[in-house]
Amino acid sequence: AGGLRVELTVHPHARDWVVQVRDVTSRVRRRMVLRRLAELGSAVRALHSEDAVREEVFRGLEALELGFAWLTPRGVGVELSVAGLSPRMVPHAPSLGGRVRVETPGGWAPALVRTWRDGDAWVEDLGVEASRFVSEARMDAVLAVFRRVETHRAVGVRIDVENAPMAMLVLAADWLSEEDVAAVRLIGQQVSSALDAAR
């Protein structure tokens, strides 16, 4: 499944042939992950408890090597309940990789406001958004972690249960693009439906 994927284009040029080689590894990976993400969304709809739905979603996102966060409004802020950083996101700090239950209070970063209000939000730079979630005293430390790697983009989706907003799921990867919002919105709807059915 790993390795370099290339696309070859061959053009005649006079009496010779010109071969262009293009690295399409990230495009192939993106397609595969989006397909498996849709499969994950379908699979969780058969589960019978909210905990089982969330656990299967988190396990599936880890297997796809996506970064993720589960957030819920608490008082005037937001609580980060579970976070997962793919080792691909933090190759310089492997100890930061993996899933953790954090129950960390934070603020309404701009993308979280849009996610809660509109149902989804595109995030161009996860590091900047994460730095706006934490307290002012921790902003620089959070930015320092994310600045050491490629910019990671993210999509936030609102999770609605019984026709009311309940939580937010944020997915992150370096290959995400704004056109992936619809695919991530679909997984959000599938998780919402699964949680609804499990109640």
C-alpha positions, 0 to 999 in steps of 0.5 A: 500500500505504501511506496511512491506512486507515479504517473507516466506520460509518453510523448513522441518528439522527433525520432525520440520519446519523451517520458514525463514522470509525475509523483501522484502518491498524495493524490492516490492516498487522498482518494483511498483515505476518502473512500475508507472514510465513507466506509467507516461512516457506513460501518458505525451506523450498525453499532448500538451504543454511543460509546461504541460509535465514538470508539469505532470512529476514533479507531478508524481515524487512527488507522487512516492516519488522520489527526482528529479532535472531538470537542463539545461546548462547555460553559462559555468555552469548548472542551477538547475531549479526545485528540489524536495526532497521527505520527505523520503529523508530528514526525519530529516529536513521536511522543505526541502521536496517538490518541489521548483523552484530554478533557482540556478547556479552550476557547472558541477558535474562529473555525470552531465558531464557524463549525458550530454555527454553519455545520462545517468549516475549512481550516487552512492552517491547523497550527494557527487554529490550535493556538487560538484554542489554547490559553494565551500563555500556551499559544507560542508553544502550540505554534512551535509544534506545528511550525516544525512540519508542513502546514496541516489543513483541517475540516471541522464538522458539527455532530447533531443528535436528536436534531440538536448540535452536540459536538464537533469533529475536526479531521486534519491532514497535510493533503486535505483540500477545501474540496474535501469538506463535502466528504468530511461533512458526510462522515459527520452526518453518518456519525450523527445518524449512528449516535442518534440510532444508538440513543 
